[in-house]
Amino acid sequence: MLRRFLLALSSLSMLAAGLSGASAQGLFGSPPPNASSADNAPADDKSPPADDKSPPADDKSPPADDKSPPATTAAPETSPADPAPAAPVLPGSPTAVVKPFYEHLGLELDPAQRNNFIDPAKSVLDKSDALRASGQGECLDPNMALDNAEYDKPAIDKSLRTIEAVNGDEAKVVVAFVVEGNQHRLEWKLKKVGGNWKISDLLSVTGEWALSQYQCE
């Protein structure tokens, strides 16, 4: 009898223990599954540092001055080109009348050339001839056609340029040349008389004088 009582008591104890465990699961839920060892590892063990995958910015881009072209050196200085050849002079043109005065020094003072002039230039030249003949000296400079510059025929022949402008029976011939590095510019005024061009005046643009302004008395 006593043995049966002990067996029954033991069975009741085991039943009570099982009920206690079931009640605990009902209140708190089932225990979470066992976490793997990877779950317990720190987060940074799975992902490498950010700088492991992205190289520094300056690894792919060369320095700014690597792309810029080298500074260009200044081009060597070249001597200026010679002026273009002068256009041919037409016979009987105003330029043809003026041209001989740059081929012979002082030709404008030669009385034999007086038929190429008309007043007011002719009147001044005639008075200059009279003053010279009287022995009282010279009134005009000997190289007025050269703007009173030193006579240098090779330099004049190389640099001489003329521009002709005709307006009816009047014309202008502008003459430019260089002597000893100095530029000179003169203007010849002409009029057509009897079908021929005659010189009426000579003006210096650079020297600011005119033949008609001279007083040879």
C-alpha positions as CSV (number, residue, x, y, z in Angstrom):
1,M,0.0,0.0,0.0
2,L,2.7,2.3,0.9
3,R,4.5,1.6,-2.3
4,R,1.5,2.5,-4.3
5,F,1.1,5.7,-2.4
6,L,4.7,6.7,-3.2
7,L,4.2,5.9,-6.9
8,A,1.1,8.0,-7.1
9,L,2.8,10.9,-5.3
10,S,5.7,10.7,-7.8
11,S,3.4,10.8,-10.8
12,L,1.6,13.8,-9.4
13,S,4.9,15.6,-8.9
14,M,5.9,15.0,-12.5
15,L,2.5,16.2,-13.8
16,A,2.8,19.4,-11.7
17,A,6.3,20.1,-13.2
18,G,5.0,19.7,-16.7
19,L,2.1,22.0,-16.2
20,S,4.4,24.6,-14.7
21,G,6.6,24.6,-17.8
22,A,3.6,24.8,-20.2
23,S,2.2,27.8,-18.2
24,A,5.5,29.6,-18.5
25,Q,5.6,29.1,-22.3
26,G,2.1,30.4,-22.7
27,L,2.9,33.7,-20.9
28,F,6.3,34.5,-22.4
29,G,6.1,32.6,-25.7
30,S,8.5,30.2,-27.0
31,P,12.1,30.9,-26.5
32,P,14.0,32.4,-29.5
33,P,16.0,29.9,-31.6
34,N,19.6,29.6,-30.7
35,A,21.5,32.5,-32.3
36,S,24.4,31.5,-34.6
37,S,27.9,32.6,-33.9
38,A,27.7,35.0,-36.9
39,D,24.7,36.8,-35.3
40,N,26.8,37.5,-32.2
41,A,29.7,38.9,-34.2
42,P,30.1,42.7,-34.3
43,A,28.5,44.5,-37.3
44,D,31.8,45.8,-38.6
45,D,33.1,42.2,-39.0
46,K,30.9,41.7,-42.1
47,S,31.4,45.0,-44.0
48,P,34.9,46.3,-44.7
49,P,35.7,49.9,-44.0
50,A,34.3,52.4,-46.6
51,D,37.8,53.4,-47.7
52,D,38.7,49.8,-48.6
53,K,36.6,49.9,-51.8
54,S,36.9,53.5,-52.9
55,P,40.5,54.7,-53.7
56,P,41.5,58.2,-52.8
57,A,40.1,60.9,-55.2
58,D,43.6,61.9,-56.3
59,D,44.5,58.3,-57.3
60,K,42.6,58.6,-60.6
61,S,42.9,62.3,-61.4
62,P,46.3,63.7,-62.3
63,P,47.3,67.1,-61.0
64,A,45.6,70.0,-62.7
65,D,48.8,71.2,-64.3
66,D,49.3,67.8,-66.0
67,K,46.4,68.6,-68.4
68,S,47.3,72.2,-69.1
69,P,49.4,72.7,-72.3
70,P,52.9,74.0,-71.8
71,A,53.3,77.8,-72.1
72,T,54.0,78.8,-75.7
73,T,57.1,80.6,-76.5
74,A,57.0,83.9,-78.3
75,A,57.4,83.7,-82.0
76,P,60.7,85.1,-83.3
77,E,60.5,88.6,-84.5
78,T,60.4,88.9,-88.3
79,S,61.5,91.8,-90.3
80,P,58.7,93.7,-92.0
81,A,58.0,92.8,-95.6
82,D,59.1,95.1,-98.3
83,P,56.3,97.3,-99.7
84,A,54.6,96.1,-102.9
85,P,56.0,97.3,-106.2
86,A,54.6,100.6,-107.4
87,A,52.1,100.6,-110.2
88,P,53.3,101.6,-113.6
89,V,53.0,105.4,-114.4
90,L,50.9,106.2,-117.4
91,P,52.4,108.7,-119.8
92,G,50.9,112.2,-119.6
93,S,49.3,111.5,-116.2
94,P,49.7,113.8,-113.2
95,T,52.1,111.3,-111.7
96,A,54.2,111.3,-114.8
97,V,54.7,115.0,-114.5
98,V,55.7,114.8,-110.8
99,K,58.0,111.7,-111.1
100,P,61.1,113.5,-112.7
101,F,61.4,115.7,-109.6
102,Y,62.4,112.6,-107.6
103,E,64.8,111.4,-110.2
104,H,66.9,114.6,-110.3
105,L,67.7,116.7,-107.2
106,G,66.6,120.3,-107.4
107,L,64.8,120.0,-110.7
108,E,62.0,122.3,-109.6
109,L,64.6,125.2,-109.5
110,D,65.7,124.7,-113.0
111,P,64.4,127.5,-115.3
112,A,64.2,125.0,-118.1
113,Q,61.4,123.2,-116.3
114,R,59.4,126.3,-115.8
115,N,56.9,125.3,-118.5
116,N,55.7,122.5,-116.1
117,F,54.4,125.1,-113.7
118,I,51.5,127.6,-113.5
119,D,50.6,130.2,-110.9
120,P,50.8,130.5,-108.0
121,A,53.8,128.1,-108.0
122,K,55.3,129.6,-111.3
123,S,55.2,133.1,-109.9
124,V,57.2,132.1,-106.8
125,L,59.7,130.2,-108.9
126,D,60.2,133.1,-111.3
127,K,60.8,135.5,-108.4
128,S,63.3,133.1,-106.9
129,D,65.1,133.0,-110.3
130,A,65.3,136.8,-110.4
131,L,66.6,137.0,-106.8
132,R,69.3,134.5,-107.6
133,A,70.3,136.4,-110.7
134,S,70.6,139.6,-108.8
135,G,73.2,138.0,-106.5
136,Q,71.1,138.6,-103.4
137,G,70.9,135.0,-102.5
138,E,68.5,132.1,-102.6
139,C,64.9,132.2,-101.6
140,L,64.0,128.5,-101.9
141,D,65.6,125.3,-100.5
142,P,67.4,123.2,-103.1
143,N,65.5,120.0,-102.4
144,M,61.9,121.1,-101.8
145,A,60.6,118.0,-103.6
146,L,62.3,115.9,-100.9
147,D,60.7,117.9,-98.1
148,N,64.2,119.4,-97.4
149,A,65.4,115.9,-96.4
150,E,68.9,114.6,-97.1
151,Y,69.2,113.3,-100.6
152,D,69.5,109.5,-100.6
153,K,68.4,108.2,-104.0
154,P,68.6,104.5,-103.2
155,A,66.4,105.0,-100.1
156,I,64.0,107.1,-102.0
157,D,63.7,104.8,-104.9
158,K,63.0,101.9,-102.5
159,S,60.4,103.6,-100.4
160,L,58.8,106.0,-102.8
161,R,55.0,105.6,-103.2
162,T,52.5,107.8,-105.0
163,I,48.7,108.2,-105.0
164,E,47.0,110.1,-107.7
165,A,43.5,111.6,-107.5
166,V,41.9,113.3,-110.5
167,N,38.8,115.5,-110.3
168,G,38.0,117.0,-113.7
169,D,40.7,119.4,-114.7
170,E,42.3,119.3,-111.3
171,A,44.5,116.6,-109.7
172,K,46.5,115.8,-106.6
173,V,49.5,113.5,-106.4
174,V,50.5,112.5,-102.9
175,V,54.1,111.4,-102.6
176,A,55.4,109.4,-99.6
177,F,59.0,108.1,-98.9
178,V,61.4,107.4,-96.1
179,V,64.9,108.9,-95.6
180,E,67.0,107.9,-92.6
181,G,64.0,106.4,-90.8
182,N,61.9,109.5,-91.2
183,Q,58.7,109.5,-93.1
184,H,57.9,112.3,-95.5
185,R,54.7,113.2,-97.3
186,L,54.1,115.8,-99.9
187,E,51.1,116.9,-102.0
188,W,51.5,118.2,-105.5
189,K,48.5,120.1,-107.0
190,L,48.0,120.2,-110.7
191,K,45.7,121.7,-113.3
192,K,45.1,120.7,-116.8
193,V,45.9,123.5,-119.3
194,G,45.7,123.0,-123.0
195,G,45.4,119.3,-122.5
196,N,48.5,119.0,-120.4
197,W,48.9,118.8,-116.6
198,K,50.7,121.7,-115.0
199,I,51.9,122.0,-111.3
200,S,50.1,124.8,-109.5
201,D,51.5,124.2,-106.0
202,L,53.6,122.0,-103.8
203,L,52.7,121.4,-100.1
204,S,54.5,119.4,-97.4
205,V,52.2,117.5,-95.1
206,T,55.0,116.6,-92.7
207,G,56.8,120.0,-92.8
208,E,53.7,122.1,-92.9
209,W,54.8,124.5,-95.6
210,A,53.6,125.4,-99.1
211,L,55.5,126.7,-102.1
212,S,52.8,129.3,-102.7
213,Q,53.5,130.9,-99.3
214,Y,57.1,131.8,-100.0
215,Q,57.8,135.5,-100.6
216,C,60.8,135.8,-102.9
217,E,61.1,139.6,-103.1
